[in-house]
Amino acid sequence: MRMLLRGAAALAAVVTVASLTSGAAAHPRTGRAAEAVRAAAAAQIPPGVTAGVAVYDREAGRFTEQVNDSAQFRSASVVKLLLTLDFLWDRGPDYTIPPADRARLEPMLRGSDDDAADYYWSTYGGSAIIKRMTDRTVLGLRDTAPPPADHPGFWGYTALSARDTVAIYRYILEKAPAPVRDFIMDNLRRSTRCSATDHFDQHFGIAGAFDKPWAVKQGWSGRYAKGTCGSQAASSGAQADSAAPAPRAAAAVDLSRPALHSTGTVGANDRSIVAVLTLHPVGTSYGKAYTDIGRLTRSLNVPGAKRPAGTWFGTWGEFVNVRRGPATGGDRMTQLPAGVEVLVGCQVRGEEVSVPPYTNEWWAYLPQYGGYISNIYISSPDNRLPNVPECAA
């Protein structure tokens, strides 16, 4: 997110393949892929990551995962759910949304637009919004609290827990008036890959771990490099939140370590509610955090989830282009976060790419991006990726 802040396996009898390296500093010939068969198990939290996790199966009426679920994290953009609910509260029998507000709320929910959040925070009372929401017992919030007194304008420093995040989604799905539920969930189902403000690839966590149907509200906060998502993204190393003062760690809520959160629903009829809140060591790259929250989310027991077909590999290099076709002249669709893991569906021979002393004519198709990257940027010892089929003609 900008100014205030930037932002923003447990498979029963399923085989998951993942790179053993993060890829951020890996050379294309030193990384390798490894297979791991995982029975249903508790959340697998990567080393160095602090996480609060909750998965609630609405069909069975029970939690399937709970790890530090009452721990408070700074909310980052997940608080935009509360900003939206507060605005829509008691708006009348038809809950009509004025056009100007619809124009703000839709990009705030879909693309995590920060300007819209700034507007609602400043217009409707700032921290008073959080107090109103916690006072509404129908929401059942237990761990949510306003930002620290010395950071009153930082809406993303609102304290939130994984179990409170589940409670927010349960209210939206099960108790909110139908127009409110439909407006919020329809927009979360339309989450854009590129965030509106920072051009970050925000389809990490839930959106990367599971096939649709899903609905997500993501959050990120910290000194990650400027985003490179989208065909017009600039290759810049600028800091995403350099305009914000360096925060001090609060007693209960860590404001210093980079945060990356993935929340939402998964499966038909929004069967499972998933909340994954994470903190990463200072200095962690966006690609590493993106990869770690992906691995954690894929490890979860999420009833109703559909796992995408393909093989996970690490990548190396910065600003790796995803092309519409297997050639450097193809339209650039986006750029990958440095060192991120990607799901490869198939591979095909295309234009030869050279990064001395290596050359490679194979290209990997990334189904979650709908485009190709040269295999030369994938952490694998061979030009042709192992156990990955050729793309059908």
C-alpha positions in Angstrom: 0.0 0.0 0.0 1.1 3.7 -0.3 1.4 6.5 2.3 -0.2 5.0 5.4 1.1 1.5 4.5 1.5 -0.6 1.5 -1.4 -2.7 1.3 -1.6 -4.3 0.3 0.1 -30.0 2.1 -2.4 -30.8 4.0 -3.9 -32.6 1.0 -5.4 -35.9 1.8 -3.7 -38.3 -0.7 -2.5 -35.5 -2.9 1.0 -35.0 -4.3 2.4 -31.5 -4.0 5.6 -30.6 -5.8 7.6 -27.5 -4.7 11.0 -26.1 -5.2 13.4 -26.5 -2.3 14.8 -23.0 -2.8 13.2 -19.6 -2.6 14.8 -18.8 -5.9 15.6 -15.2 -4.9 19.4 -15.7 -5.0 19.4 -19.1 -6.7 21.3 -19.7 -9.9 19.3 -21.5 -12.6 21.5 -24.6 -12.4 21.6 -24.9 -8.6 17.9 -25.0 -7.7 16.0 -28.2 -7.9 12.4 -29.4 -7.5 11.4 -32.1 -5.0 8.2 -34.1 -4.5 6.5 -34.4 -1.1 3.4 -36.4 -0.4 1.6 -34.9 2.5 -1.3 -36.4 4.5 -3.8 -34.1 6.1 -1.9 -32.3 8.8 -1.7 -29.0 10.7 -0.5 -25.8 9.0 3.1 -26.0 7.9 4.7 -22.6 8.8 7.9 -21.8 6.9 11.0 -21.1 9.1 11.2 -17.5 10.2 7.5 -16.8 9.6 5.1 -15.8 12.3 1.6 -16.8 11.5 -2.0 -16.7 12.7 -4.2 -19.2 10.9 -7.9 -20.1 11.0 -9.9 -22.2 8.6 -13.6 -22.6 9.2 -15.8 -25.2 7.4 -19.2 -23.6 7.2 -20.8 -26.8 6.0 -19.6 -28.8 9.0 -19.8 -25.9 11.4 -16.2 -26.3 12.7 -12.6 -25.2 12.4 -10.2 -27.4 10.5 -7.2 -25.3 11.3 -6.4 -23.0 14.2 -2.8 -21.8 14.8 -2.3 -18.7 17.0 -5.7 -17.7 15.8 -6.2 -15.1 18.6 -2.8 -13.4 18.0 -3.1 -9.8 16.9 -1.5 -8.6 13.7 -1.6 -5.3 12.0 -4.5 -5.7 9.5 -3.0 -4.0 6.5 -5.7 -3.8 3.8 -7.8 -6.5 5.4 -9.3 -3.7 7.5 -11.0 -2.5 4.3 -13.7 -5.1 5.0 -14.6 -3.2 8.2 -14.5 0.2 6.4 -17.0 -1.2 3.9 -19.2 -2.7 6.5 -19.2 0.5 8.5 -20.2 2.6 5.5 -23.0 0.2 4.5 -24.4 -0.2 8.1 -28.1 0.9 8.4 -28.2 2.5 4.9 -31.9 1.8 4.6 -34.1 -1.1 3.3 -32.5 -1.3 -0.2 -28.9 -0.4 0.8 -28.5 1.9 -2.2 -24.9 2.9 -2.8 -24.4 6.3 -4.3 -22.4 6.2 -7.6 -19.5 8.1 -6.1 -19.2 5.6 -3.3 -19.6 2.7 -5.6 -16.7 4.1 -7.6 -14.5 4.1 -4.5 -15.7 0.9 -2.8 -15.4 -1.4 -5.9 -11.7 -0.7 -6.5 -11.0 -0.7 -2.8 -12.4 -4.3 -2.5 -11.1 -5.6 -5.8 -7.8 -3.9 -6.3 -7.1 -2.8 -2.7 -7.2 0.9 -3.6 -5.6 3.0 -0.8 -7.0 6.4 -1.8 -10.5 5.0 -1.2 -9.5 3.7 2.2 -8.0 7.1 3.1 -11.3 8.7 2.1 -13.5 6.5 4.3 -11.1 6.6 7.2 -10.8 10.4 7.3 -14.5 11.0 6.4 -16.1 8.7 8.9 -14.1 9.1 12.0 -10.9 7.1 11.7 -10.4 5.0 14.8 -14.0 5.6 15.7 -14.9 3.3 12.9 -13.1 0.4 14.6 -14.7 1.2 17.9 -18.2 1.2 16.2 -17.4 -2.2 14.7 -16.1 -3.8 17.9 -19.1 -2.5 19.8 -21.5 -4.2 17.4 -21.8 -7.5 19.2 -23.4 -9.2 16.2 -19.9 -9.2 14.7 -18.3 -11.0 17.6 -14.9 -9.3 17.4 -12.6 -10.1 20.3 -9.1 -9.1 19.2 -9.7 -6.2 17.0 -8.5 -2.7 18.1 -7.8 0.7 16.6 -4.3 1.7 15.5 -1.9 2.9 18.2 -2.5 6.4 19.5 0.7 7.6 18.0 -0.3 6.4 14.6 -4.0 7.6 14.4 -4.1 8.0 10.6 -2.7 4.5 9.8 -5.8 2.5 9.2 -3.7 -0.5 8.3 -2.3 -0.6 11.8 -5.7 -1.7 13.1 -5.1 -4.9 15.2 -6.8 -8.0 13.8 -6.6 -11.7 14.5 -7.3 -14.8 12.3 -10.3 -15.7 14.4 -11.8 -12.2 14.1 -11.2 -12.3 10.4 -13.3 -15.5 10.3 -16.0 -13.8 12.4 -16.1 -10.9 9.9 -16.6 -13.2 7.0 -19.2 -15.2 8.9 -21.1 -12.0 9.6 -21.0 -11.0 5.9 -22.1 -14.4 4.7 -24.6 -15.5 7.4 -26.0 -12.4 9.1 -25.5 -9.3 6.9 -28.5 -8.1 4.8 -28.5 -9.7 1.4 -27.6 -6.5 -0.5 -24.5 -6.0 1.7 -23.4 -9.6 1.5 -23.8 -9.7 -2.3 -22.0 -6.4 -2.9 -19.0 -7.3 -0.8 -18.7 -10.9 -1.9 -19.2 -10.2 -5.6 -16.4 -7.7 -5.5 -14.1 -10.0 -3.6 -14.7 -12.7 -6.3 -13.5 -10.1 -8.8 -10.2 -9.5 -7.1 -7.8 -8.2 -9.7 -4.3 -9.7 -10.0 -2.6 -6.3 -9.9 -3.3 -4.0 -6.9 -4.7 -0.6 -7.7 -2.2 1.5 -5.9 1.1 -0.3 -5.8 1.0 -2.6 -8.8 1.7 -5.6 -6.6 0.7 -9.1 -7.7 -1.9 -9.7 -5.1 -3.0 -13.2 -6.1 -0.8 -14.9 -3.5 -2.0 -17.2 -0.7 -5.6 -18.3 -1.3 -5.7 -17.1 -4.9 -2.6 -19.0 -5.8 -3.2 -22.1 -3.8 -6.7 -23.0 -5.0 -8.7 -23.0 -8.1 -11.9 -20.9 -8.3 -14.4 -20.4 -6.8 -12.7 -18.2 -4.3 -13.2 -14.7 -3.0 -10.2 -12.8 -1.4 -9.2 -9.7 0.5 -5.5 -9.5 0.7 -3.2 -7.3 2.8 0.5 -6.3 2.8 2.6 -3.8 4.8 6.3 -3.3 4.9 9.3 -2.2 2.9 8.8 -4.4 -0.1 10.2 -3.3 -3.5 7.8 -1.4 -5.8 5.4 -3.7 -7.5 5.9 -5.0 -11.1 2.5 -6.3 -11.8 0.8 -5.5 -15.2 2.0 -4.9 -18.7 2.8 -1.2 -17.9 4.6 -1.9 -14.6 8.0 -0.1 -14.3 11.1 -2.0 -13.3 11.8 0.0 -10.2 13.5 -0.8 -6.9 11.8 2.1 -5.1 10.4 1.3 -1.6 6.6 1.0 -1.6 6.1 2.7 1.7 9.2 5.0 1.9 6.9 8.0 2.5 5.7 6.6 5.8 7.8 7.1 9.0 9.5 4.0 10.4 7.0 2.6 12.9 7.8 1.5 16.4 6.8 -2.0 17.5 3.7 -1.9 19.8 3.4 -4.1 22.9 0.8 -6.4 21.3 1.1 -5.7 17.6 4.4 -5.9 15.7 4.5 -2.9 13.4 8.1 -3.5 12.2 8.3 -6.8 10.4 6.8 -7.0 6.8 3.3 -8.4 6.8 1.5 -10.4 4.1 -2.1 -11.6 4.7 -4.5 -13.7 2.6 -8.1 -13.9 3.7 -11.4 -15.0 2.0 -13.6 -17.9 1.1 -12.9 -21.1 -0.9 -15.2 -23.6 -2.6 -18.7 -23.7 -3.8 -21.2 -21.7 -1.7 -18.2 -20.1 0.1 -17.8 -23.4 2.0 -14.5 -22.6 3.8 -13.4 -19.3 5.3 -9.6 -19.0 5.3 -7.5 -16.4 7.2 -3.7 -16.5 6.9 -2.0 -13.6 8.6 1.8 -13.6 8.4 4.9 -11.6 9.5 8.3 -12.1 7.9 11.9 -11.2 8.9 13.0 -7.6 8.2 14.6 -7.5 4.8 12.5 -10.3 3.3 11.9 -9.8 -0.4 8.3 -9.7 -1.7 8.9 -12.8 -3.7 10.1 -14.7 -0.7 7.2 -13.6 1.4 4.8 -14.4 -1.5 6.3 -17.9 -1.8 6.2 -18.6 2.0 2.6 -17.6 2.4 1.8 -19.7 -0.7 3.5 -22.8 0.8 1.7 -22.2 4.1 -1.7 -21.8 2.5 -1.3 -24.9 0.3 -0.5 -26.9 3.4 -3.9 -26.2 5.0 -6.9 -28.5 5.3 -9.5 -26.5 3.4 -12.8 -28.4 2.8 -14.3 -27.8 -0.6 -11.0 -26.5 -2.1 -9.9 -27.5 -5.6 -6.1 -27.7 -6.0 -4.7 -26.5 -9.3 -3.0 -29.0 -11.5 0.7 -28.5 -12.2 4.1 -28.4 -10.6 5.5 -25.6 -8.4 9.0 -24.3 -9.1 11.2 -21.5 -7.8 12.4 -18.8 -10.1 15.5 -16.6 -10.2 16.2 -13.1 -11.5 14.3 -9.8 -11.2 11.5 -8.5 -13.3 11.1 -11.8 -15.2 8.5 -11.1 -18.0 5.4 -13.3 -18.5 4.7 -13.3 -22.2 1.6 -14.1 -24.1 3.6 -16.6 -26.2 6.9 -18.5 -26.0 9.0 -15.7 -27.5 10.6 -12.5 -26.3 8.7 -10.6 -28.8 5.4 -11.7 -27.4 3.2 -9.1 -25.5 4.4 -8.7 -21.9 1.5 -9.6 -19.6 3.2 -8.9 -16.3 6.5 -9.3 -14.4 7.1 -11.8 -11.6 8.0 -10.8 -8.1 11.7 -11.6 -7.8 12.4 -15.1 -6.7 8.7 -16.2 -6.5 7.4 -19.7 -6.9 5.2 -20.4 -9.9 2.9 -23.2 -10.9 3.9 -24.7 -14.3 1.2 -26.5 -16.2 3.2 -27.6 -19.3 6.2 -26.6 -21.4 6.9 -26.0 -25.0 9.8 -25.2 -27.3 10.0 -21.6 -28.4 12.5 -18.9 -29.0 16.0 -19.6 -27.6 16.9 -17.3 -24.7 20.5 -16.7 -23.7 21.8 -15.7 -20.2 25.5 -16.5 -20.6 26.8 -19.0 -20.2 23.4 -20.7 -20.6 20.8 -20.9 -23.4 17.4 -22.5 -23.3 14.7 -22.9 -25.9 12.1 -24.3 -23.6 9.3 -22.1 -22.2 7.0 -22.9 -19.2 3.3 -22.1 -19.4 1.9 -20.6 -16.2 -1.8 -21.3 -16.0 -2.5 -18.9 -13.2 -1.1 -16.0 -15.4 -2.2 -17.3 -18.7 1.3 -16.8 -20.2 4.8 -18.1 -20.6 8.3 -17.6 -19.1 11.5 -18.9 -20.4 12.7 -22.0 -18.6 16.1 -20.3 -18.2 14.6 -18.4 -15.2 13.3 -21.5 -13.5 15.3 -23.1 -10.7 15.9 -26.6 -12.3 19.1 -28.3 -13.4 17.9 -29.1 -16.9 16.6 -27.1 -19.8 13.5 -29.2 -20.0 11.7 -29.3 -16.7 11.3 -32.8 -15.1 7.9 -34.4 -14.8 6.2 -31.5 -16.7 4.4 -32.5 -19.9 4.7 -30.7 -23.2 1.8 -28.4 -24.0 -0.7 -29.7 -26.5 -0.5 -28.3 -29.9 
